[in-house]
């Protein structure tokens, strides 16, 4: 059940929902009954799949970005677009960051970023973040 909850929180946190998967990961890590490596894998897969949803939404719903119900503020969207235009696909390395990370993955879809390159870079960024959190937990940082 802990793996499932971690997956759901990681998936939701990578979409435009205001969830925090880091806290869930740390909470489950404190319980020695779970494999840390499996927890990192589950969190990474959930988070990457959530980012893939953002990419797909960006690909399909560009015409709705100025609607009031659109889940990303125009300010954050413009900030993400500027970053993406300046750094291109390398901006996906910041997909793990709070506030602009989710909009960057959405903008990648808007900009028609190649999905396989998107997947590779986002997976690297998300896995690195969770690995760093794990190292902090272990006291290595």
N, CA, C and O atoms as CSV, one atom per row, in Angstrom:
chain,resi,resn,atom,element,x,y,z
A,1,UNK,N,N,0.817,-1.204,0.000
A,1,UNK,CA,C,0.000,0.000,0.000
A,1,UNK,C,C,0.859,1.265,0.000
A,1,UNK,O,O,0.497,2.267,-0.618
A,2,UNK,N,N,2.005,1.215,0.699
A,2,UNK,CA,C,2.891,2.386,0.754
A,2,UNK,C,C,3.431,2.717,-0.634
A,2,UNK,O,O,3.543,3.888,-0.996
A,3,UNK,N,N,3.766,1.688,-1.410
A,3,UNK,CA,C,4.273,1.925,-2.760
A,3,UNK,C,C,3.207,2.582,-3.635
A,3,UNK,O,O,3.499,3.487,-4.417
A,4,UNK,N,N,1.982,2.118,-3.491
A,4,UNK,CA,C,0.878,2.681,-4.264
A,4,UNK,C,C,0.651,4.147,-3.893
A,4,UNK,O,O,0.494,4.990,-4.776
A,5,UNK,N,N,0.633,4.456,-2.598
A,5,UNK,CA,C,0.437,5.843,-2.159
A,5,UNK,C,C,1.574,6.742,-2.631
A,5,UNK,O,O,1.349,7.887,-3.023
A,6,UNK,N,N,2.794,6.216,-2.591
A,6,UNK,CA,C,3.934,6.986,-3.089
A,6,UNK,C,C,3.784,7.238,-4.585
A,6,UNK,O,O,4.020,8.353,-5.052
A,7,UNK,N,N,3.396,6.218,-5.335
A,7,UNK,CA,C,3.193,6.377,-6.778
A,7,UNK,C,C,2.150,7.457,-7.059
A,7,UNK,O,O,2.373,8.341,-7.887
A,8,UNK,N,N,1.017,7.385,-6.374
A,8,UNK,CA,C,-0.067,8.357,-6.588
A,8,UNK,C,C,0.388,9.769,-6.231
A,8,UNK,O,O,0.097,10.714,-6.964
A,9,UNK,N,N,1.102,9.924,-5.112
A,9,UNK,CA,C,1.561,11.266,-4.730
A,9,UNK,C,C,2.598,11.784,-5.714
A,9,UNK,O,O,2.592,12.970,-6.042
A,10,UNK,N,N,3.491,10.916,-6.193
A,10,UNK,CA,C,4.512,11.338,-7.157
A,10,UNK,C,C,3.877,11.692,-8.499
A,10,UNK,O,O,4.249,12.679,-9.134
A,11,UNK,N,N,2.918,10.876,-8.921
A,11,UNK,CA,C,2.216,11.151,-10.176
A,11,UNK,C,C,1.478,12.489,-10.071
A,11,UNK,O,O,1.611,13.352,-10.940
A,12,UNK,N,N,0.708,12.647,-9.013
A,12,UNK,CA,C,-0.060,13.880,-8.835
A,12,UNK,C,C,0.817,15.109,-8.697
A,12,UNK,O,O,0.481,16.176,-9.212
A,13,UNK,N,N,1.940,14.966,-8.005
A,13,UNK,CA,C,2.847,16.100,-7.809
A,13,UNK,C,C,3.457,16.568,-9.123
A,13,UNK,O,O,3.789,17.744,-9.268
A,14,UNK,N,N,3.607,15.666,-10.074
A,14,UNK,CA,C,4.190,16.037,-11.364
A,14,UNK,C,C,3.169,16.650,-12.299
A,14,UNK,O,O,3.532,17.327,-13.261
A,15,UNK,N,N,1.896,16.419,-12.029
A,15,UNK,CA,C,0.866,17.084,-12.819
A,15,UNK,C,C,0.688,18.464,-12.210
A,15,UNK,O,O,1.527,18.913,-11.429
A,16,UNK,N,N,-0.359,19.113,-12.548
A,16,UNK,CA,C,-0.551,20.470,-12.059
A,16,UNK,C,C,-1.281,20.514,-10.720
A,16,UNK,O,O,-1.738,21.574,-10.292
A,17,UNK,N,N,-1.391,19.362,-10.059
A,17,UNK,CA,C,-2.012,19.299,-8.737
A,17,UNK,C,C,-1.003,19.721,-7.667
A,17,UNK,O,O,0.186,19.433,-7.799
A,18,UNK,N,N,-1.449,20.385,-6.634
A,18,UNK,CA,C,-0.524,20.837,-5.577
A,18,UNK,C,C,-0.225,19.731,-4.550
A,18,UNK,O,O,-0.682,19.794,-3.409
A,19,UNK,N,N,0.535,18.738,-4.964
A,19,UNK,CA,C,0.901,17.639,-4.076
A,19,UNK,C,C,2.411,17.633,-3.846
A,19,UNK,O,O,3.174,18.173,-4.646
A,20,UNK,N,N,2.830,17.013,-2.740
A,20,UNK,CA,C,4.242,16.934,-2.397
A,20,UNK,C,C,4.651,15.478,-2.249
A,20,UNK,O,O,4.313,14.840,-1.252
A,21,UNK,N,N,5.352,14.959,-3.196
A,21,UNK,CA,C,5.776,13.563,-3.110
A,21,UNK,C,C,7.024,13.382,-2.250
A,21,UNK,O,O,7.273,12.290,-1.739
A,22,UNK,N,N,7.801,14.438,-2.090
A,22,UNK,CA,C,9.027,14.339,-1.295
A,22,UNK,C,C,8.724,13.980,0.149
A,22,UNK,O,O,9.411,13.150,0.744
A,23,UNK,N,N,7.705,14.600,0.710
A,23,UNK,CA,C,7.324,14.322,2.098
A,23,UNK,C,C,6.853,12.877,2.250
A,23,UNK,O,O,7.172,12.214,3.237
A,24,UNK,N,N,6.092,12.393,1.268
A,24,UNK,CA,C,5.623,11.010,1.311
A,24,UNK,C,C,6.819,10.062,1.215
A,24,UNK,O,O,6.894,9.081,1.955
A,25,UNK,N,N,7.746,10.351,0.313
A,25,UNK,CA,C,8.936,9.514,0.180
A,25,UNK,C,C,9.722,9.469,1.488
A,25,UNK,O,O,10.106,8.391,1.942
A,26,UNK,N,N,9.958,10.613,2.086
A,26,UNK,CA,C,10.703,10.647,3.350
A,26,UNK,C,C,9.961,9.900,4.451
A,26,UNK,O,O,10.577,9.197,5.252
A,27,UNK,N,N,8.648,10.049,4.491
A,27,UNK,CA,C,7.858,9.346,5.491
A,27,UNK,C,C,7.956,7.837,5.359
A,27,UNK,O,O,8.071,7.124,6.356
A,28,UNK,N,N,7.911,7.356,4.133
A,28,UNK,CA,C,7.991,5.915,3.908
A,28,UNK,C,C,9.415,5.411,4.110
A,28,UNK,O,O,9.615,4.287,4.572
A,29,UNK,N,N,10.410,6.234,3.767
A,29,UNK,CA,C,11.806,5.833,3.982
A,29,UNK,C,C,12.114,5.596,5.459
A,29,UNK,O,O,12.945,4.755,5.799
A,30,UNK,N,N,11.442,6.340,6.328
A,30,UNK,CA,C,11.701,6.185,7.765
A,30,UNK,C,C,11.242,4.837,8.294
A,30,UNK,O,O,11.654,4.409,9.372
A,31,UNK,N,N,10.391,4.175,7.533
A,31,UNK,CA,C,9.940,2.833,7.911
A,31,UNK,C,C,10.876,1.833,7.235
A,31,UNK,O,O,10.880,1.715,6.010
A,32,UNK,N,N,11.643,1.136,8.005
A,32,UNK,CA,C,12.690,0.262,7.471
A,32,UNK,C,C,12.149,-0.950,6.723
A,32,UNK,O,O,12.930,-1.720,6.163
A,33,UNK,N,N,10.852,-1.135,6.701
A,33,UNK,CA,C,10.285,-2.341,6.083
A,33,UNK,C,C,10.212,-2.269,4.562
A,33,UNK,O,O,9.854,-3.257,3.921
A,34,UNK,N,N,10.541,-1.127,3.973
A,34,UNK,CA,C,10.428,-0.962,2.527
A,34,UNK,C,C,11.798,-0.806,1.888
A,34,UNK,O,O,12.703,-0.212,2.475
A,35,UNK,N,N,11.942,-1.337,0.695
A,35,UNK,CA,C,13.184,-1.205,-0.059
A,35,UNK,C,C,13.351,0.232,-0.537
A,35,UNK,O,O,12.501,0.758,-1.255
A,36,UNK,N,N,14.440,0.856,-0.138
A,36,UNK,CA,C,14.701,2.234,-0.544
A,36,UNK,C,C,14.822,2.336,-2.066
A,36,UNK,O,O,14.320,3.289,-2.662
A,37,UNK,N,N,15.467,1.386,-2.683
A,37,UNK,CA,C,15.637,1.422,-4.135
A,37,UNK,C,C,14.300,1.276,-4.862
A,37,UNK,O,O,14.066,1.929,-5.878
A,38,UNK,N,N,13.442,0.431,-4.347
A,38,UNK,CA,C,12.126,0.276,-4.953
A,38,UNK,C,C,11.282,1.535,-4.737
A,38,UNK,O,O,10.521,1.936,-5.618
A,39,UNK,N,N,11.418,2.147,-3.577
A,39,UNK,CA,C,10.705,3.402,-3.325
A,39,UNK,C,C,11.163,4.490,-4.299
A,39,UNK,O,O,10.342,5.230,-4.840
A,40,UNK,N,N,12.465,4.583,-4.518
A,40,UNK,CA,C,12.991,5.569,-5.459
A,40,UNK,C,C,12.493,5.294,-6.876
A,40,UNK,O,O,12.162,6.222,-7.615
A,41,UNK,N,N,12.444,4.034,-7.247
A,41,UNK,CA,C,11.959,3.660,-8.570
A,41,UNK,C,C,10.477,3.999,-8.731
A,41,UNK,O,O,10.075,4.563,-9.749
A,42,UNK,N,N,9.679,3.660,-7.743
A,42,UNK,CA,C,8.235,3.931,-7.797
A,42,UNK,C,C,7.974,5.437,-7.865
A,42,UNK,O,O,7.141,5.886,-8.653
A,43,UNK,N,N,8.680,6.217,-7.045
A,43,UNK,CA,C,8.506,7.671,-7.055
A,43,UNK,C,C,8.908,8.254,-8.402
A,43,UNK,O,O,8.224,9.122,-8.943
A,44,UNK,N,N,10.014,7.773,-8.932
A,44,UNK,CA,C,10.485,8.288,-10.220
A,44,UNK,C,C,9.503,7.954,-11.334
A,44,UNK,O,O,9.161,8.822,-12.137
A,45,UNK,N,N,9.050,6.717,-11.390
A,45,UNK,CA,C,8.105,6.313,-12.443
A,45,UNK,C,C,6.816,7.119,-12.340
A,45,UNK,O,O,6.313,7.612,-13.350
A,46,UNK,N,N,6.277,7.257,-11.132
A,46,UNK,CA,C,5.053,8.037,-10.958
A,46,UNK,C,C,5.237,9.479,-11.376
A,46,UNK,O,O,4.380,10.049,-12.052
A,47,UNK,N,N,6.356,10.076,-10.977
A,47,UNK,CA,C,6.609,11.477,-11.285
A,47,UNK,C,C,6.820,11.690,-12.784
A,47,UNK,O,O,6.334,12.670,-13.349
A,48,UNK,N,N,7.531,10.787,-13.415
A,48,UNK,CA,C,7.768,10.893,-14.855
A,48,UNK,C,C,6.454,10.718,-15.630
A,48,UNK,O,O,6.194,11.451,-16.584
A,49,UNK,N,N,5.646,9.768,-15.228
A,49,UNK,CA,C,4.356,9.576,-15.908
A,49,UNK,C,C,3.461,10.806,-15.758
A,49,UNK,O,O,2.753,11.174,-16.695
A,50,UNK,N,N,3.488,11.441,-14.585
A,50,UNK,CA,C,2.736,12.681,-14.401
A,50,UNK,C,C,3.230,13.777,-15.333
A,50,UNK,O,O,2.432,14.539,-15.880
A,51,UNK,N,N,4.543,13.856,-15.515
A,51,UNK,CA,C,5.107,14.834,-16.451
A,51,UNK,C,C,4.712,14.519,-17.891
A,51,UNK,O,O,4.522,15.427,-18.700
A,52,UNK,N,N,4.591,13.240,-18.206
A,52,UNK,CA,C,4.142,12.840,-19.544
A,52,UNK,C,C,2.707,13.306,-19.789
A,52,UNK,O,O,2.354,13.685,-20.906
A,53,UNK,N,N,1.894,13.277,-18.755
A,53,UNK,CA,C,0.529,13.808,-18.875
A,53,UNK,C,C,0.593,15.295,-19.210
A,53,UNK,O,O,-0.140,15.767,-20.079
A,54,UNK,N,N,1.470,16.037,-18.522
A,54,UNK,CA,C,1.615,17.470,-18.817
A,54,UNK,C,C,2.045,17.693,-20.263
A,54,UNK,O,O,1.504,18.558,-20.952
A,55,UNK,N,N,3.029,16.901,-20.723
A,55,UNK,CA,C,3.508,17.027,-22.098
A,55,UNK,C,C,2.349,16.815,-23.074
A,55,UNK,O,O,2.175,17.579,-24.023
A,56,UNK,N,N,1.574,15.782,-22.828
A,56,UNK,CA,C,0.442,15.479,-23.701
A,56,UNK,C,C,-0.598,16.598,-23.669
A,56,UNK,O,O,-1.123,16.994,-24.710
A,57,UNK,N,N,-0.889,17.102,-22.479
A,57,UNK,CA,C,-1.844,18.209,-22.376
A,57,UNK,C,C,-1.339,19.428,-23.142
A,57,UNK,O,O,-2.102,20.091,-23.845
A,58,UNK,N,N,-0.050,19.715,-23.001
A,58,UNK,CA,C,0.529,20.833,-23.743
A,58,UNK,C,C,0.421,20.637,-25.242
A,58,UNK,O,O,0.211,21.588,-25.995
A,59,UNK,N,N,0.565,19.409,-25.657
A,59,UNK,CA,C,0.468,19.075,-27.078
A,59,UNK,C,C,-0.944,19.318,-27.604
A,59,UNK,O,O,-1.130,19.718,-28.754
A,60,UNK,N,N,-1.925,19.073,-26.754
A,60,UNK,CA,C,-3.316,19.073,-27.213
A,60,UNK,C,C,-4.148,20.300,-26.837
A,60,UNK,O,O,-5.165,20.555,-27.482
A,61,UNK,N,N,-3.765,21.049,-25.845
A,61,UNK,CA,C,-4.694,22.087,-25.370
A,61,UNK,C,C,-4.143,23.510,-25.439
A,61,UNK,O,O,-4.518,24.361,-24.632
A,62,UNK,N,N,-3.273,23.765,-26.380
A,62,UNK,CA,C,-2.709,25.106,-26.520
A,62,UNK,C,C,-3.784,26.180,-26.637
A,62,UNK,O,O,-3.622,27.283,-26.114
A,63,UNK,N,N,-4.868,25.866,-27.312
A,63,UNK,CA,C,-5.913,26.857,-27.542
A,63,UNK,C,C,-6.640,27.269,-26.257
A,63,UNK,O,O,-7.389,28.246,-26.251
A,64,UNK,N,N,-6.416,26.515,-25.163
A,64,UNK,CA,C,-7.113,26.827,-23.916
A,64,UNK,C,C,-6.265,27.585,-22.898
A,64,UNK,O,O,-6.749,27.896,-21.810
A,65,UNK,N,N,-5.017,27.885,-23.228
A,65,UNK,CA,C,-4.112,28.436,-22.213
A,65,UNK,C,C,-4.511,29.820,-21.703
A,65,UNK,O,O,-4.017,30.243,-20.658
A,66,UNK,N,N,-5.377,30.529,-22.396
A,66,UNK,CA,C,-5.810,31.848,-21.927
A,66,UNK,C,C,-7.165,31.808,-21.220
A,66,UNK,O,O,-7.707,32.853,-20.860
A,67,UNK,N,N,-7.707,30.622,-21.022
A,67,UNK,CA,C,-8.986,30.474,-20.320
A,67,UNK,C,C,-8.769,30.619,-18.817
A,67,UNK,O,O,-7.693,30.299,-18.311
A,68,UNK,N,N,-9.767,31.092,-18.113
A,68,UNK,CA,C,-9.666,31.292,-16.659
A,68,UNK,C,C,-9.464,29.989,-15.900
A,68,UNK,O,O,-8.802,29.972,-14.862
A,69,UNK,N,N,-10.022,28.910,-16.402
A,69,UNK,CA,C,-9.937,27.618,-15.707
A,69,UNK,C,C,-8.609,26.910,-15.941
A,69,UNK,O,O,-8.333,25.899,-15.296
A,70,UNK,N,N,-7.779,27.421,-16.851
A,70,UNK,CA,C,-6.515,26.753,-17.171
A,70,UNK,C,C,-5.668,26.649,-15.899
A,70,UNK,O,O,-5.523,27.641,-15.185
A,71,UNK,N,N,-5.108,25.478,-15.600
A,71,UNK,CA,C,-4.490,25.235,-14.299
A,71,UNK,C,C,-3.133,25.884,-14.049
A,71,UNK,O,O,-2.614,25.779,-12.937
A,72,UNK,N,N,-2.543,26.544,-15.030
A,72,UNK,CA,C,-1.259,27.221,-14.839
A,72,UNK,C,C,-1.487,28.704,-15.053
A,72,UNK,O,O,-2.092,29.110,-16.045
A,73,UNK,N,N,-1.002,29.513,-14.122
A,73,UNK,CA,C,-1.185,30.956,-14.275
A,73,UNK,C,C,-0.434,31.438,-15.513
A,73,UNK,O,O,0.571,30.853,-15.918
A,74,UNK,N,N,-0.937,32.501,-16.092
A,74,UNK,CA,C,-0.295,33.041,-17.295
A,74,UNK,C,C,1.140,33.467,-16.990
A,74,UNK,O,O,2.028,33.324,-17.831
A,75,UNK,N,N,1.359,33.985,-15.797
A,75,UNK,CA,C,2.706,34.417,-15.386
A,75,UNK,C,C,3.685,33.235,-15.364
A,75,UNK,O,O,4.779,33.316,-15.923
A,76,UNK,N,N,3.279,32.138,-14.715
A,76,UNK,CA,C,4.145,30.956,-14.663
A,76,UNK,C,C,4.329,30.335,-16.042
A,76,UNK,O,O,5.397,29.810,-16.356
A,77,UNK,N,N,3.299,30.396,-16.852
A,77,UNK,CA,C,3.384,29.850,-18.197
A,77,UNK,C,C,4.364,30.672,-19.032
A,77,UNK,O,O,5.180,30.107,-19.760
A,78,UNK,N,N,4.293,31.982,-18.935
A,78,UNK,CA,C,5.216,32.841,-19.690
A,78,UNK,C,C,6.656,32.642,-19.215
A,78,UNK,O,O,7.590,32.627,-20.017
A,79,UNK,N,N,6.817,32.493,-17.919
A,79,UNK,CA,C,8.154,32.246,-17.362
A,79,UNK,C,C,8.712,30.927,-17.911
A,79,UNK,O,O,9.873,30.855,-18.314
A,80,UNK,N,N,7.883,29.903,-17.922
A,80,UNK,CA,C,8.311,28.598,-18.431
A,80,UNK,C,C,8.606,28.661,-19.926
A,80,UNK,O,O,9.572,28.061,-20.398
A,81,UNK,N,N,7.767,29.394,-20.675
A,81,UNK,CA,C,7.996,29.525,-22.116
A,81,UNK,C,C,9.311,30.248,-22.400
A,81,UNK,O,O,10.048,29.856,-23.305
A,82,UNK,N,N,9.609,31.295,-21.638
A,82,UNK,CA,C,10.865,32.030,-21.832
A,82,UNK,C,C,12.066,31.129,-21.546
A,82,UNK,O,O,13.050,31.138,-22.285
A,83,UNK,N,N,11.976,30.364,-20.484
A,83,UNK,CA,C,13.062,29.435,-20.159
A,83,UNK,C,C,13.220,28.419,-21.277
A,83,UNK,O,O,14.336,28.111,-21.696
A,84,UNK,N,N,12.099,27.901,-21.756
A,84,UNK,CA,C,12.153,26.878,-22.804
A,84,UNK,C,C,12.698,27.450,-24.100
A,84,UNK,O,O,13.467,26.787,-24.796
A,85,UNK,N,N,12.309,28.672,-24.432
A,85,UNK,CA,C,12.802,29.292,-25.657
A,85,UNK,C,C,14.296,29.603,-25.548
A,85,UNK,O,O,15.027,29.519,-26.535
A,86,UNK,N,N,14.737,29.958,-24.356
A,86,UNK,CA,C,16.151,30.297,-24.165
A,86,UNK,C,C,17.036,29.049,-24.153
A,86,UNK,O,O,18.090,29.028,-24.788
A,87,UNK,N,N,16.612,28.021,-23.439
A,87,UNK,CA,C,17.461,26.841,-23.241
A,87,UNK,C,C,17.008,25.607,-24.030
A,87,UNK,O,O,17.708,24.595,-24.054
A,88,UNK,N,N,15.851,25.692,-24.668
A,88,UNK,CA,C,15.368,24.558,-25.445
A,88,UNK,C,C,15.097,23.356,-24.569
A,88,UNK,O,O,14.679,23.488,-23.419
A,89,UNK,N,N,15.340,22.181,-25.126
A,89,UNK,CA,C,15.026,20.953,-24.397
A,89,UNK,C,C,15.850,20.795,-23.126
A,89,UNK,O,O,15.464,20.032,-22.241
A,90,UNK,N,N,16.977,21.498,-23.014
A,90,UNK,CA,C,17.789,21.407,-21.790
A,90,UNK,C,C,17.049,21.987,-20.581
A,90,UNK,O,O,17.376,21.668,-19.438
A,91,UNK,N,N,16.058,22.834,-20.836
A,91,UNK,CA,C,15.275,23.381,-19.718
A,91,UNK,C,C,14.518,22.273,-18.988
A,91,UNK,O,O,14.106,22.452,-17.842
A,92,UNK,N,N,14.336,21.135,-19.645
A,92,UNK,CA,C,13.664,20.004,-18.999
A,92,UNK,C,C,14.463,19.473,-17.810
A,92,UNK,O,O,13.915,18.759,-16.970
A,93,UNK,N,N,15.729,19.807,-17.729
A,93,UNK,CA,C,16.526,19.431,-16.551
A,93,UNK,C,C,15.980,20.100,-15.290
A,93,UNK,O,O,16.267,19.662,-14.176
A,94,UNK,N,N,15.193,21.160,-15.469
A,94,UNK,CA,C,14.572,21.857,-14.334
A,94,UNK,C,C,13.141,21.391,-14.091
A,94,UNK,O,O,12.402,22.028,-13.340
A,95,UNK,N,N,12.749,20.300,-14.711
A,95,UNK,CA,C,11.379,19.798,-14.552
A,95,UNK,C,C,11.087,19.348,-13.124
A,95,UNK,O,O,9.921,19.182,-12.765
A,96,UNK,N,N,12.092,19.150,-12.321
A,96,UNK,CA,C,11.905,18.711,-10.935
A,96,UNK,C,C,11.627,19.894,-9.998
A,96,UNK,O,O,11.196,19.685,-8.865
A,97,UNK,N,N,11.863,21.115,-10.444
A,97,UNK,CA,C,11.785,22.265,-9.546
A,97,UNK,C,C,10.349,22.663,-9.224
A,97,UNK,O,O,9.450,22.506,-10.050
A,98,UNK,N,N,10.146,23.180,-8.017
A,98,UNK,CA,C,8.810,23.687,-7.661
A,98,UNK,C,C,8.436,24.891,-8.534
A,98,UNK,O,O,9.315,25.593,-9.033
A,99,UNK,N,N,7.194,25.117,-8.709
A,99,UNK,CA,C,6.576,26.248,-9.395
A,99,UNK,C,C,6.765,26.214,-10.911
A,99,UNK,O,O,5.772,26.242,-11.637
A,100,UNK,N,N,7.992,26.155,-11.416
A,100,UNK,CA,C,8.167,26.197,-12.874
A,100,UNK,C,C,8.340,24.821,-13.513
A,100,UNK,O,O,8.221,24.695,-14.732
A,101,UNK,N,N,8.617,23.794,-12.723
A,101,UNK,CA,C,8.870,22.469,-13.283
A,101,UNK,C,C,7.693,21.898,-14.050
A,101,UNK,O,O,7.859,21.405,-15.166
A,102,UNK,N,N,6.508,21.961,-13.463
A,102,UNK,CA,C,5.316,21.431,-14.143
A,102,UNK,C,C,4.980,22.236,-15.398
A,102,UNK,O,O,4.708,21.647,-16.444
A,103,UNK,N,N,4.992,23.573,-15.316
A,103,UNK,CA,C,4.749,24.336,-16.545
A,103,UNK,C,C,5.792,24.069,-17.642
A,103,UNK,O,O,5.458,24.095,-18.826
A,104,UNK,N,N,7.038,23.817,-17.262
A,104,UNK,CA,C,8.051,23.521,-18.287
A,104,UNK,C,C,7.675,22.253,-19.050
A,104,UNK,O,O,7.828,22.196,-20.270
A,105,UNK,N,N,7.186,21.237,-18.340
A,105,UNK,CA,C,6.806,20.005,-19.035
A,105,UNK,C,C,5.574,20.227,-19.916
A,105,UNK,O,O,5.437,19.601,-20.967
A,106,UNK,N,N,4.689,21.111,-19.486
A,106,UNK,CA,C,3.530,21.466,-20.304
A,106,UNK,C,C,3.979,22.230,-21.554
A,106,UNK,O,O,3.506,21.965,-22.659
A,107,UNK,N,N,4.886,23.167,-21.364
A,107,UNK,CA,C,5.403,23.963,-22.478
A,107,UNK,C,C,6.144,23.071,-23.477
A,107,UNK,O,O,6.108,23.322,-24.682
A,108,UNK,N,N,6.812,22.035,-22.977
A,108,UNK,CA,C,7.496,21.110,-23.885
A,108,UNK,C,C,6.500,20.499,-24.865
A,108,UNK,O,O,6.817,20.311,-26.039
A,109,UNK,N,N,5.316,20.194,-24.393
A,109,UNK,CA,C,4.270,19.704,-25.296
A,109,UNK,C,C,3.805,20.784,-26.253
A,109,UNK,O,O,3.611,20.532,-27.442
A,110,UNK,N,N,3.626,21.993,-25.727
A,110,UNK,CA,C,3.223,23.115,-26.582
A,110,UNK,C,C,4.239,23.355,-27.695
A,110,UNK,O,O,3.871,23.683,-28.823
A,111,UNK,N,N,5.521,23.187,-27.365
A,111,UNK,CA,C,6.596,23.434,-28.326
A,111,UNK,C,C,6.876,22.205,-29.199
A,111,UNK,O,O,7.810,22.202,-30.002
A,112,UNK,N,N,6.062,21.173,-29.031
A,112,UNK,CA,C,6.185,19.949,-29.833
A,112,UNK,C,C,7.540,19.263,-29.656
A,112,UNK,O,O,8.134,18.764,-30.611
A,113,UNK,N,N,8.009,19.253,-28.411
A,113,UNK,CA,C,9.273,18.582,-28.103
A,113,UNK,C,C,9.157,17.090,-28.414
A,113,UNK,O,O,8.127,16.471,-28.148
A,114,UNK,N,N,10.201,16.531,-28.970
A,114,UNK,CA,C,10.245,15.099,-29.259
A,114,UNK,C,C,9.995,14.329,-27.963
A,114,UNK,O,O,10.672,14.558,-26.960
A,115,UNK,N,N,9.027,13.418,-27.984
A,115,UNK,CA,C,8.634,12.724,-26.758
A,115,UNK,C,C,9.773,11.911,-26.162
A,115,UNK,O,O,9.960,11.925,-24.946
A,116,UNK,N,N,10.537,11.204,-26.984
A,116,UNK,CA,C,11.588,10.330,-26.449
A,116,UNK,C,C,12.711,11.125,-25.808
A,116,UNK,O,O,13.266,10.703,-24.794
A,117,UNK,N,N,13.052,12.268,-26.384
A,117,UNK,CA,C,14.051,13.141,-25.754
A,117,UNK,C,C,13.481,13.716,-24.455
A,117,UNK,O,O,14.168,13.777,-23.435
A,118,UNK,N,N,12.223,14.134,-24.509
A,118,UNK,CA,C,11.525,14.617,-23.314
A,118,UNK,C,C,11.597,13.563,-22.208
A,118,UNK,O,O,11.972,13.865,-21.074
A,119,UNK,N,N,11.238,12.336,-22.548
A,119,UNK,CA,C,11.204,11.254,-21.569
A,119,UNK,C,C,12.588,10.999,-20.959
A,119,UNK,O,O,12.713,10.816,-19.748
A,120,UNK,N,N,13.593,10.989,-21.782
A,120,UNK,CA,C,14.955,10.746,-21.305
A,120,UNK,C,C,15.426,11.832,-20.334
A,120,UNK,O,O,15.943,11.525,-19.260
A,121,UNK,N,N,15.248,13.083,-20.709
A,121,UNK,CA,C,15.729,14.192,-19.874
A,121,UNK,C,C,14.919,14.305,-18.592
A,121,UNK,O,O,15.486,14.486,-17.515
A,122,UNK,N,N,13.604,14.202,-18.696
A,122,UNK,CA,C,12.749,14.311,-17.513
A,122,UNK,C,C,13.016,13.152,-16.546
A,122,UNK,O,O,13.043,13.354,-15.331
A,123,UNK,N,N,13.210,11.959,-17.071
A,123,UNK,CA,C,13.511,10.819,-16.205
A,123,UNK,C,C,14.820,11.055,-15.455
A,123,UNK,O,O,14.907,10.796,-14.254
A,124,UNK,N,N,15.822,11.540,-16.153
A,124,UNK,CA,C,17.100,11.852,-15.507
A,124,UNK,C,C,16.910,12.896,-14.400
A,124,UNK,O,O,17.420,12.724,-13.293
A,125,UNK,N,N,16.180,13.971,-14.695
A,125,UNK,CA,C,15.982,15.052,-13.724
A,125,UNK,C,C,15.198,14.581,-12.502
A,125,UNK,O,O,15.575,14.868,-11.366
A,126,UNK,N,N,14.118,13.865,-12.740
A,126,UNK,CA,C,13.271,13.408,-11.631
A,126,UNK,C,C,13.990,12.369,-10.774
A,126,UNK,O,O,13.923,12.424,-9.546
A,127,UNK,N,N,14.676,11.426,-11.413
A,127,UNK,CA,C,15.411,10.401,-10.661
A,127,UNK,C,C,16.528,11.044,-9.840
A,127,UNK,O,O,16.774,10.641,-8.703
A,128,UNK,N,N,17.195,12.029,-10.404
A,128,UNK,CA,C,18.276,12.721,-9.685
A,128,UNK,C,C,17.750,13.428,-8.439
A,128,UNK,O,O,18.389,13.412,-7.387
A,129,UNK,N,N,16.589,14.043,-8.570
A,129,UNK,CA,C,15.999,14.726,-7.418
A,129,UNK,C,C,15.692,13.735,-6.293
A,129,UNK,O,O,16.033,13.987,-5.137
A,130,UNK,N,N,15.054,12.618,-6.622
A,130,UNK,CA,C,14.723,11.635,-5.590
A,130,UNK,C,C,15.975,10.999,-5.001
A,130,UNK,O,O,16.022,10.706,-3.807
A,131,UNK,N,N,16.972,10.788,-5.823
A,131,UNK,CA,C,18.232,10.247,-5.325
A,131,UNK,C,C,18.895,11.235,-4.358
A,131,UNK,O,O,19.438,10.836,-3.328
A,132,UNK,N,N,18.846,12.502,-4.693
A,132,UNK,CA,C,19.396,13.531,-3.803
A,132,UNK,C,C,18.653,13.540,-2.462
A,132,UNK,O,O,19.276,13.622,-1.403
A,133,UNK,N,N,17.335,13.457,-2.512
A,133,UNK,CA,C,16.532,13.414,-1.281
A,133,UNK,C,C,16.940,12.208,-0.435
A,133,UNK,O,O,17.059,12.305,0.786
A,134,UNK,N,N,17.150,11.084,-1.092
A,134,UNK,CA,C,17.574,9.877,-0.385
A,134,UNK,C,C,18.947,10.072,0.244
A,134,UNK,O,O,19.167,9.665,1.385
A,135,UNK,N,N,19.862,10.683,-0.475
A,135,UNK,CA,C,21.197,10.941,0.079
A,135,UNK,C,C,21.137,11.882,1.274
A,135,UNK,O,O,21.865,11.705,2.250
A,136,UNK,N,N,20.265,12.884,1.193
A,136,UNK,CA,C,20.081,13.800,2.330
A,136,UNK,C,C,19.541,13.004,3.528
A,136,UNK,O,O,19.996,13.178,4.658
A,137,UNK,N,N,18.585,12.149,3.264
A,137,UNK,CA,C,18.012,11.299,4.316
A,137,UNK,C,C,19.106,10.455,4.982
A,137,UNK,O,O,19.115,10.298,6.203
A,138,UNK,N,N,20.019,9.917,4.181
A,138,UNK,CA,C,21.102,9.105,4.709
A,138,UNK,C,C,22.188,9.922,5.400
A,138,UNK,O,O,23.055,9.375,6.081
A,139,UNK,N,N,22.127,11.240,5.214
A,139,UNK,CA,C,23.129,12.111,5.823
A,139,UNK,C,C,24.380,12.269,4.978
A,139,UNK,O,O,25.417,12.708,5.477
A,140,UNK,N,N,24.294,11.921,3.723
A,140,UNK,CA,C,25.439,12.065,2.827
A,140,UNK,C,C,25.625,13.491,2.343
A,140,UNK,O,O,26.689,13.833,1.828
A,141,UNK,N,N,24.598,14.336,2.500
A,141,UNK,CA,C,24.687,15.759,2.132
A,141,UNK,C,C,24.287,16.587,3.311
A,141,UNK,O,O,24.287,17.816,3.231
